[in-house]
Amino acid sequence: MLAKSLENLAALDLQALVDDGVAESVTLEFKREIPEAAGGGSVKILREITALANTNGGDLIYGVAEQDSVAAEIAGIDAATLGAQQQRIENLLRDGVDPPLRGVRFQPVGLATEGRAALVVRVPKSWSGPHRVTTGGHAHFYGRNAKESYPLDVAALHESFGASDAMFARAHAFQTDRIIQLSNRQTVRPLERDGALLVYHMLPLASFAPASRINLWPPDAERFARFTPALVNVSNQDPTFEGFVLFTQRRRDSVAYCHVHRSGCIEVACVLGPIGEGDDPREYWIESPWIEQFAIFNTERFAESLNHYGVSLPYLAALKIIGGTDYRLNVQGPNFQDQTRLGRGVLELPPAQIESTQFDSASLWKDSLDRLYNAFGREGSPFWRDGRWTARR
């Protein structure tokens, strides 16, 4: 894979591949041209892309010719056709791969020769595979070695399927461990003690790979802009062993924090403090639709931020209420009289899974948030009308 962001690639970067005699590898492949549909060209395209996804991810560069697997010439392709060619590949990925492969990105690179360009296809390592090429009745899985793609045998398929299952198992174990620690108020920053905890996790599956290469460490100037949780005000930050934390108060216990791990995992914890001061009765309730907005807006924000820093999809987003036994859900507003209480110490909602950079966060969360309302004795979220979420600010 090229050691540069897609958006900053230039012709000089591709020419350096030839000048330096860079060889193809497990994560880098050169092709002089994009195969035509005739003669199995569509299968060839998908074979190379899925092979990268099923192995370690990487870059497939169309317009760079190779000789003995070494970059030999910047041949380029007709720049006028790039838009149509990219659309064709996107359509093939949508319709000819099972399960669908998400997160593939494209970057045209103009060349010095007029009318010529290269197309860089950046393929993430996939944790929702292995992916099979199905276009035109094809039915094969592929992997990649240092020089070429090859059909995966039965043993390799078992290993690949097992790796995906293991990532989900490790992500679940991470959440279970955090629930136990948070239930005992073992938090990265001291939090106010009076009130339940609302906990949000965004977990890239790639974070749980045995040899994960993620090292999320944005500059200080970008941290608040990228990782301030929606509907929560944080104004302080500290480094931690795992990464860094943004939090509310420094001189007293905080009411919320956002802990960003170098591995790409994100944890937001907020205290759901009771209402009422002095001699007033203490009312334990959660405002709706605030909790829906909290889940949906943070999923949009953190998914965009992780993608910005190159953390591979898919991501799992999960919401939990810890210590909320006596809490009620305020749906009607100031005059609500609902006496249904949560009745359980930990409410863990089913996670939403983000597999593409283009997604509808509200739709992803609908079933899980309906479960939230079920836990308070309600049929489901009242903020959906004609298939649309109506609580967006």
C-alpha positions in Angstrom: 0.0 0.0 0.0 1.2 3.5 -0.8 2.3 5.4 2.3 0.2 8.4 1.5 -3.4 9.5 1.8 -5.4 9.0 -1.4 -6.3 12.7 -1.6 -2.6 13.7 -1.7 -1.4 11.3 -4.3 0.3 12.9 -7.4 2.0 11.8 -10.6 5.4 12.2 -8.9 4.4 9.5 -6.3 3.6 7.0 -9.1 6.7 7.9 -11.0 8.7 7.2 -7.8 7.4 3.6 -8.0 9.2 3.1 -11.3 12.3 5.1 -10.4 12.8 3.2 -7.2 12.0 -0.2 -8.7 9.1 -0.9 -6.3 7.9 -4.4 -6.5 4.3 -5.7 -6.1 3.5 -7.1 -2.6 0.8 -8.5 -0.6 -0.7 -5.0 -0.3 0.3 -3.5 -3.7 -0.6 -4.5 -7.3 0.0 -2.8 -10.7 -2.1 -3.2 -13.8 -1.4 -1.5 -17.1 -5.1 -1.2 -18.0 -8.6 -1.9 -16.7 -9.8 -5.1 -18.2 -12.8 -4.9 -20.6 -16.0 -6.7 -19.7 -15.5 -9.2 -22.6 -13.2 -12.2 -21.9 -13.8 -12.4 -18.2 -12.6 -8.9 -17.5 -15.2 -8.3 -14.8 -14.1 -11.4 -12.9 -10.5 -10.2 -13.2 -11.3 -6.9 -11.6 -13.2 -8.4 -8.7 -10.6 -11.1 -8.2 -7.8 -8.6 -7.6 -10.0 -6.4 -5.4 -11.5 -9.2 -3.2 -8.0 -10.9 -3.0 -6.7 -7.7 -1.3 -9.7 -7.4 0.9 -9.6 -11.1 2.0 -5.8 -10.7 2.9 -4.5 -7.5 4.3 -6.1 -4.8 2.1 -4.0 -2.6 -0.1 -3.8 -0.5 -3.3 -4.5 -1.7 -6.8 -3.1 0.8 -9.4 -4.4 0.9 -12.9 -2.2 2.6 -15.4 1.2 1.4 -14.0 2.7 -1.4 -16.1 4.9 -4.0 -14.4 7.7 -6.3 -15.5 8.5 -9.3 -13.4 6.3 -7.8 -10.7 8.3 -4.6 -10.6 6.8 -1.2 -11.6 8.3 -0.5 -15.1 6.3 2.2 -16.8 3.6 4.8 -16.0 1.4 4.0 -19.0 -1.8 5.6 -17.9 -5.3 5.1 -19.2 -7.6 7.4 -21.1 -8.5 10.1 -18.6 -11.8 10.7 -20.3 -13.0 7.3 -19.4 -12.1 7.3 -15.8 -15.5 8.4 -14.5 -17.3 5.6 -16.4 -14.7 3.0 -15.4 -14.9 3.9 -11.7 -18.7 3.6 -11.9 -18.4 0.3 -13.6 -16.1 -1.1 -10.8 -18.5 0.3 -8.1 -21.4 -1.5 -9.8 -19.4 -4.7 -10.0 -18.6 -4.5 -6.3 -22.2 -3.9 -5.5 -23.7 -6.7 -7.6 -20.9 -9.2 -8.1 -19.4 -9.8 -4.6 -20.9 -11.8 -1.7 -21.1 -10.6 0.9 -20.9 -7.0 -0.4 -17.5 -5.4 0.0 -17.8 -1.9 1.5 -15.3 0.9 2.0 -13.4 0.6 -1.3 -12.1 4.1 -2.4 -11.0 5.5 -5.7 -8.5 8.2 -6.6 -7.8 9.4 -10.2 -4.2 10.7 -10.6 -3.5 13.0 -13.5 -0.3 12.3 -15.4 2.1 14.6 -17.3 1.0 13.1 -20.6 -2.0 15.0 -21.7 -5.3 13.0 -21.6 -3.7 10.2 -19.5 -4.3 9.3 -15.9 -4.0 6.5 -13.4 -6.7 5.1 -11.1 -5.7 4.1 -7.6 -8.2 1.7 -5.9 -7.7 1.5 -2.2 -9.1 -1.6 -0.7 -9.5 -2.0 3.1 -8.8 -5.2 4.9 -12.3 -6.7 5.4 -13.5 -8.2 8.6 -16.9 -9.1 7.2 -15.6 -11.6 4.7 -14.2 -13.7 3.1 -15.8 -12.2 0.0 -16.6 -14.4 -3.0 -16.7 -13.2 -6.6 -20.1 -14.1 -8.0 -20.4 -12.0 -11.2 -21.3 -14.0 -14.3 -21.9 -17.2 -12.4 -18.4 -17.2 -10.9 -18.2 -18.6 -7.4 -14.6 -18.4 -6.0 -12.8 -16.9 -3.1 -9.4 -15.3 -3.6 -6.4 -14.3 -1.4 -3.2 -12.6 -2.3 0.5 -13.4 -1.9 3.5 -11.2 -2.7 3.0 -11.5 -6.4 -0.5 -12.4 -7.4 -4.0 -13.4 -6.4 -4.9 -17.1 -6.0 -8.0 -19.2 -5.2 -8.4 -19.8 -1.5 -8.5 -23.5 -0.6 -10.7 -25.1 2.1 -8.2 -24.7 4.9 -7.7 -21.0 4.1 -11.4 -20.4 3.9 -11.9 -22.0 7.4 -9.2 -19.7 8.7 -10.7 -16.6 7.1 -14.2 -17.3 8.4 -12.8 -18.0 11.8 -10.9 -14.7 11.8 -14.1 -12.8 11.2 -15.9 -14.6 14.0 -13.0 -14.0 16.3 -13.1 -10.3 15.7 -16.8 -10.1 16.7 -16.1 -12.3 19.8 -13.2 -10.0 20.9 -15.4 -6.9 20.4 -18.1 -8.5 22.5 -15.6 -9.4 25.2 -14.3 -5.8 25.3 -17.8 -4.5 25.9 -18.5 -7.1 28.6 -15.3 -6.1 30.4 -16.1 -2.4 30.2 -19.7 -3.0 31.6 -18.2 -4.8 34.6 -15.6 -2.0 35.2 -18.1 0.8 34.6 -20.7 -0.9 37.0 -18.0 -0.5 39.6 -17.3 3.1 38.6 -13.9 2.2 37.3 -13.8 5.0 34.8 -10.9 6.7 32.9 -11.9 10.0 34.6 -13.7 10.4 38.0 -17.4 10.8 37.3 -20.1 12.1 39.6 -21.5 9.2 41.7 -25.2 10.2 41.8 -26.8 8.9 38.7 -26.8 6.1 36.1 -24.3 5.9 33.3 -25.2 6.2 29.6 -22.3 4.5 27.7 -21.7 4.6 24.0 -19.0 2.5 22.2 -17.8 2.8 18.6 -15.6 -0.2 17.9 -13.8 -0.8 14.6 -13.5 -4.6 14.1 -10.0 -4.1 12.8 -9.0 -2.9 16.3 -9.4 -6.5 17.5 -7.2 -8.1 14.9 -4.2 -10.0 16.5 -1.7 -7.8 14.6 -3.7 -4.6 14.3 -1.7 -1.7 12.8 -4.1 1.0 13.8 -2.4 3.9 15.7 -5.0 6.7 16.0 -3.2 9.7 17.3 -4.6 12.9 15.8 -2.9 16.3 16.5 -4.1 18.2 19.6 -5.7 20.8 17.4 -8.0 18.2 15.8 -9.1 16.3 18.8 -12.0 18.5 20.0 -13.2 19.1 16.5 -13.2 15.4 15.6 -14.1 13.6 18.9 -16.3 15.9 21.0 -19.4 13.8 21.6 -22.7 15.1 20.2 -24.9 16.8 22.9 -22.0 16.8 25.4 -19.7 19.7 26.2 -16.1 18.8 26.9 -13.4 21.3 27.4 -10.4 19.5 28.8 -8.1 16.7 27.6 -5.4 14.4 29.0 -3.3 11.6 27.6 -4.0 8.1 28.9 -2.2 4.8 28.6 -4.6 3.8 25.8 -4.8 7.1 24.0 -6.4 10.4 25.1 -9.6 11.5 26.9 -11.7 14.6 26.5 -13.8 15.5 29.6 -15.9 18.1 31.2 -14.6 19.3 34.6 -11.0 19.1 35.8 -11.3 20.4 39.4 -14.2 18.2 40.3 -15.8 15.0 39.2 -16.9 15.1 35.6 -20.3 14.4 34.2 -19.0 13.0 30.9 -15.9 12.0 29.0 -14.9 10.6 25.6 -12.0 8.2 25.7 -10.3 7.6 22.3 -8.0 4.6 22.1 -5.0 4.4 19.8 -6.6 1.2 18.6 -9.6 3.2 17.2 -12.0 2.2 20.0 -14.1 5.1 21.4 -16.0 5.1 24.7 -18.3 7.9 25.8 -19.7 7.9 29.3 -22.3 10.4 30.6 -23.9 10.6 34.1 -27.7 10.6 33.9 -28.0 12.7 37.0 -31.4 12.8 38.9 -33.6 15.8 38.8 -34.4 17.7 42.0 -32.4 19.7 44.5 -32.6 20.2 48.3 -36.0 19.0 49.6 -37.4 18.4 46.2 -38.1 14.7 45.4 -35.4 13.1 43.4 -36.7 12.1 39.9 -34.7 9.6 37.9 -35.6 9.9 34.2 -34.0 9.9 30.8 -35.2 12.5 28.3 -36.5 11.3 24.9 -35.7 12.1 22.1 -32.3 13.2 23.6 -31.2 9.6 24.0 -32.0 8.8 20.4 -30.2 11.9 19.2 -27.2 10.9 21.3 -26.9 7.5 19.7 -27.6 8.6 16.1 -25.5 11.8 16.0 -22.5 10.2 17.7 -22.6 7.4 15.2 -22.5 9.8 12.4 -19.7 11.9 14.0 -17.4 9.1 15.1 -17.8 7.0 11.9 -16.8 10.1 9.8 -13.8 10.7 12.1 -12.5 7.2 12.1 -12.8 7.1 8.3 -11.0 10.4 8.1 -8.0 8.9 9.9 -8.1 5.7 7.7 -9.5 3.3 10.2 -11.0 0.4 8.2 -14.7 -0.5 8.3 -16.8 -2.1 9.6 -17.5 -0.4 12.9 -19.9 -1.5 15.7 -21.8 1.2 17.6 -23.4 0.2 20.9 -25.4 1.9 23.7 -25.8 0.8 27.3 -27.4 2.1 30.5 -25.6 1.0 33.6 -27.2 1.4 37.0 -30.6 2.7 35.7 -33.0 0.4 37.7 -35.1 3.3 39.0 -35.1 5.4 35.8 -38.2 6.3 33.7 -38.2 7.4 30.1 -39.7 10.9 29.6 -41.4 10.9 26.2 -44.3 13.4 26.7 -42.3 16.4 28.0 -42.6 18.3 31.3 -46.0 16.8 32.3 -45.2 13.2 31.8 -46.6 10.8 34.3 -45.3 7.5 33.1 -44.4 5.3 36.2 -42.8 2.5 34.2 -39.2 2.1 35.4 -36.3 0.3 33.8 -36.1 -2.4 36.4 -32.7 -3.7 35.5 -29.2 -2.7 36.5 -27.7 -3.0 33.0 -29.5 -2.4 29.7 -27.4 -3.4 26.7 -28.9 -2.6 23.3 -28.1 -4.6 20.2 -25.2 -2.9 18.3 -25.6 -1.1 15.0 -23.1 -2.2 12.4 -21.6 0.4 9.9 -20.3 -1.2 6.8 -20.0 1.7 4.4 -19.0 5.4 4.6 -22.5 6.2 3.2 -25.2 5.1 5.7 -28.4 6.3 7.4 -27.6 6.4 11.1 -31.2 6.7 12.1 -32.2 3.6 10.1 -29.3 1.6 11.5 -30.4 2.4 15.1 -34.2 2.0 14.7 -34.5 -1.6 15.9 -32.1 -1.1 18.8 -33.9 2.1 19.9 -37.2 0.3 19.7 -35.8 -2.2 22.1 -35.0 0.7 24.4 -38.6 1.8 24.5 -39.7 -1.8 25.0 -37.6 -2.0 28.1 -39.7 0.9 29.5 -43.0 -0.8 28.5 -43.6 1.0 25.2 -44.2 -0.3 21.7 -41.2 1.5 20.2 -39.9 4.9 19.2 -42.6 7.5 18.7 -40.3 9.6 16.4 -40.8 7.7 13.2 -43.4 8.9 10.7 -43.9 7.3 7.3 -40.5 5.5 7.5 -38.6 8.7 8.5 -37.0 9.7 11.8 -38.5 13.0 12.9 -36.4 13.9 15.9 -33.4 15.4 14.0 -32.6 18.8 15.3 
